[in-house]
Amino acid sequence: MIDAIDNVVNAISGVLYKPYIVPLILMLAGIYFTVRLGLVQFRMFGESVRVVREKPTNLDATSSFGALMVSTASRVGTGNIMGVSTALCLGGPGAIFWMWITAILGGASAFVESTLAQIYKKRNSDGSSYGGPSYYMQDGLGQRWLGVVFAVVLILTYVVGYNMLAAYNTQSTFAGFGFYSSTTPVLIGAALAVLFGACVLGGGKRLTKVTEVLVPVMGVLYVLVSLFVVITHIGDFGKVFGMIFRGAFDFKAIFGGFAGSCIMWGIKRGLYSNEAGMGSAPNAAAAADVKHPAKQGLVQMLSVFIDTLLICSATAFLCLFSGVEPTADAAGAAYVQACTASALGSFGPVFIAVAVCLFAFTTLLGNYYYTEGCLRFIMKKEPSKTFMLVFRLIATALVFLGAVISAGLAWDTADLLQALMVIINVPVIVILAKPAIAALRDYEWQVRKGKDPVYRAAANGVKGTDFWND
């Protein structure tokens, strides 16, 4: 039964990732936004770092940093380790180059979708805000039905696809240890489910507090260990970068078998890791208390870079500088642990197991954070306490289930659902790009005038918003 489901999922996913659908949509949109926004991801990088340090005007509201950490908690996860390992083993070192390209171009897409989420965000009774792609599809595009479809797909992607995959990847990191047996996935799945359930049953505020602490700590530690491996193998610098760039531009191999090429794996795993253009991060971006929508667009652009250009690159360099050859059979935890064992001895596999556990836990929480707002959108009201209790218990059960399913079904389900999100969200943000582009120009104009930018919807040609009307 499971094999039959996996075959169907894999067949649909295979069609979506052919050159003319998901990869083309992502790349063309990224190029379009990069040009229209005047290379915003390069010009405004320093400004994005400055903005993320700003305090909210309402101290009880979600800060830019808090929204960044929630979105980064979802982005920075097992994909930064397992996703990179899979890309290297199945697509070769050249896949890393295409992950970088996906992130660089995706930074512009992330700016647009998160700025739109801020422009069209909704007001809670306490003055705080919420929103996301479903809301800009409804209010900006005037198509509520499309927002409902997107909300359903997002819930399936994160509660089913991504959270099950995070749970699977977590238990798989223990496969190389002597104590691993047929009961290990069950025990690890149960432990993850209990911890996850304890957090989500405590509500969204707790999610933000937990991730604000764990994400920076685990990210810095992971990068430092990877940097240590690079420094101790610095003599291989030219060799490693030569492998990456030769593989990236081996066009005969690429177009001879696109489905298994470095471009395909780089884009597929880059998207899984940084989520730029998928419409996930805007759900966190809409909750931030800022004076100008462009500020949160810049912050979410920075999150893409943190995820892929920093943490995914850390994994890639850790593996490639270790000298261990990537093979298809080792894709996943086995390859990363073999690399760390070669570079760091017995400490390496243990460190990866601990890192994956921390990455996975914050991923589970960050992923879940997005879903409650989508439920509210679908129902047009705050779901009842009974409904939310049942939903949270189902989400908790799916975490457990993910730890015990097959690798193929876990990865293929996540790949399929994230592709559906891209196919819905990217065309929408291309159509609605004008308000986001105008917001960036307005922001830059006010900065040049020496002002702390404040956004006014009417002055930017936007009507019917809950905010920005003063």
Buried (B, 14 or more C-beta within 10 A) or exposed (E): EEEEBBEEBBEBBEEBBEBEBBBEBBBEBBEBBBEBBBEBBEEBBEBBEEBBEBEBEEEEBBBBBBBBBBBBBBBBBBBBBBBBBBBBBBBBBBBBBBBBBBBBBBBBBBBBBBBBBBBBBBEEEEEBBBBBBBBBBBBBBEBBEBBBBBBBBBBBBBBBBBBBBBBBBBBBBBBBEEEBEEEBBBEBBBBBBEBBBEBBEEEBEBBBBBBBEBBBEBBEBBBEBBEEBBEEBEEBEEEBBEBBBEBBEBEEBBEEEBEBBBBBBBBBBBBBBBBBBBBBBBBBBBBBBBBBBBBBBBBBBBBBBBBBBBBBBBBBBBBBBBEBEBEEEBBBBBBBBBBBBBBBEEEBBBBBBBBBBBBBBBBBBBBBBBBBBBBBBBEEEEBEEEEBEEBBBEBBEBBBBBBBBEBBBBBBBBBBBBBBBBBBBBBBBBEBBEBBBBBBEBBBEBBEEEEEBEBEBEEBEBEEBBBBEE
